[in-house]
Amino acid sequence: MKEYKGSCHCGDVSFSFKQEEISTGIRCNCSMCKRKGALMSPFTIALEDIKQHIKNDSLSVYQFGNNIAKHYFCNKCGIYTFHETMRMPGQCRVNLGCLEDIDTFKLESSVFDGAAL
């Protein structure tokens, strides 16, 4: 298992987790994800397994629709860091673009049809 570290753009929201090597990503075509355009982890992580380091109360959450999914972002710089999924509350996907040492432009990706939910 490798420890991955990530943060928002300004650094007020940083986090880490352990996972096997990341070699692919996933995109979603729901109304929220298509707008943010992020490449997300193809795996989920329990929220309690993400070590969060938050400065200045900068972590905010956005919910819409049925208010099950929770989209976390930095309220200072606006960067989406991770979200709890609608289909598996308590399980998160991570914005791979926030991770150190990951070039999201070199990863293969697939699309999850969130628009169909």
C-alpha positions as CSV (number, residue, x, y, z in Angstrom):
1,M,0.0,0.0,0.0
2,K,1.2,3.5,-0.9
3,E,0.4,6.6,1.1
4,Y,-1.0,9.3,-1.2
5,K,-1.1,13.0,-0.1
6,G,-3.2,15.7,-1.7
7,S,-4.5,19.2,-1.2
8,C,-6.6,21.9,-2.6
9,H,-4.9,24.7,-4.5
10,C,-4.3,27.0,-1.5
11,G,-3.3,24.2,0.9
12,D,-6.0,24.9,3.5
13,V,-7.5,21.5,2.9
14,S,-5.0,18.6,2.8
15,F,-5.5,14.9,3.1
16,S,-3.8,11.6,2.9
17,F,-4.9,7.9,2.5
18,K,-3.3,4.5,1.8
19,Q,-4.2,2.7,-1.4
20,E,-2.7,0.4,-4.0
21,E,-0.9,2.1,-6.9
22,I,-3.3,4.4,-8.9
23,S,-3.1,3.7,-12.6
24,T,-6.6,4.7,-13.9
25,G,-9.3,7.2,-13.1
26,I,-13.0,7.6,-13.6
27,R,-15.2,10.5,-14.8
28,C,-18.9,10.9,-14.2
29,N,-21.4,12.5,-16.5
30,C,-23.9,13.6,-13.8
31,S,-24.9,17.3,-13.8
32,M,-22.3,18.1,-11.0
33,C,-19.3,16.1,-12.3
34,K,-19.5,17.1,-15.9
35,R,-19.2,20.8,-14.7
36,K,-16.2,20.2,-12.4
37,G,-14.5,17.9,-15.0
38,A,-12.4,16.1,-12.4
39,L,-10.7,12.8,-12.8
40,M,-11.7,10.7,-9.7
41,S,-10.4,7.6,-8.1
42,P,-11.9,4.5,-9.6
43,F,-12.0,3.0,-6.1
44,T,-13.8,4.3,-3.0
45,I,-12.3,4.9,0.4
46,A,-14.2,5.0,3.7
47,L,-14.4,8.7,4.9
48,E,-12.8,7.7,8.2
49,D,-9.7,6.3,6.3
50,I,-9.0,9.8,4.8
51,K,-6.8,11.7,7.2
52,Q,-7.9,15.3,6.8
53,H,-6.0,18.4,7.8
54,I,-8.2,21.5,7.6
55,K,-7.0,25.0,8.3
56,N,-9.3,28.0,9.0
57,D,-12.6,25.9,8.7
58,S,-11.9,25.8,4.9
59,L,-13.7,22.5,4.2
60,S,-17.2,23.0,3.0
61,V,-19.8,20.6,1.6
62,Y,-22.3,21.0,-1.3
63,Q,-25.3,18.7,-1.7
64,F,-28.1,18.8,-4.3
65,G,-31.0,16.6,-5.5
66,N,-31.7,13.9,-2.9
67,N,-28.9,15.3,-0.6
68,I,-27.2,11.9,-0.2
69,A,-23.9,12.6,-2.0
70,K,-21.6,15.1,-0.3
71,H,-19.2,17.1,-2.4
72,Y,-16.4,18.5,-0.3
73,F,-14.4,21.5,-1.4
74,C,-12.2,24.3,-0.1
75,N,-14.3,27.4,0.5
76,K,-11.1,29.6,0.1
77,C,-9.8,28.4,-3.4
78,G,-12.9,26.5,-4.5
79,I,-11.1,23.2,-5.4
80,Y,-13.2,19.9,-5.0
81,T,-11.1,17.4,-3.1
82,F,-13.3,14.4,-2.6
83,H,-16.9,13.4,-2.3
84,E,-19.1,10.8,-0.6
85,T,-21.0,8.8,-3.2
86,M,-24.7,8.7,-3.6
87,R,-24.7,4.9,-4.0
88,M,-22.4,4.3,-1.1
89,P,-22.8,7.0,1.6
90,G,-19.7,7.1,3.8
91,Q,-17.5,5.9,0.9
92,C,-15.5,8.6,-1.0
93,R,-13.9,9.1,-4.4
94,V,-10.9,11.4,-4.5
95,N,-10.1,14.1,-7.0
96,L,-6.9,12.6,-8.5
97,G,-5.8,16.1,-9.7
98,C,-5.3,17.0,-6.0
99,L,-2.8,14.3,-5.4
100,E,1.0,14.8,-5.4
101,D,3.0,12.8,-8.0
102,I,-0.1,11.9,-10.1
103,D,-0.3,13.2,-13.7
104,T,-4.0,12.8,-14.5
105,F,-3.3,13.6,-18.2
106,K,-1.4,10.3,-18.4
107,L,-4.0,8.1,-16.8
108,E,-6.5,6.1,-18.7
109,S,-10.1,6.8,-17.7
110,S,-13.6,5.4,-18.0
111,V,-16.9,7.1,-17.7
112,F,-19.5,6.3,-15.0
113,D,-23.1,7.0,-16.2
114,G,-24.2,9.1,-13.2
115,A,-26.7,11.0,-15.4
116,A,-28.8,7.8,-15.6
117,L,-29.3,7.7,-11.9
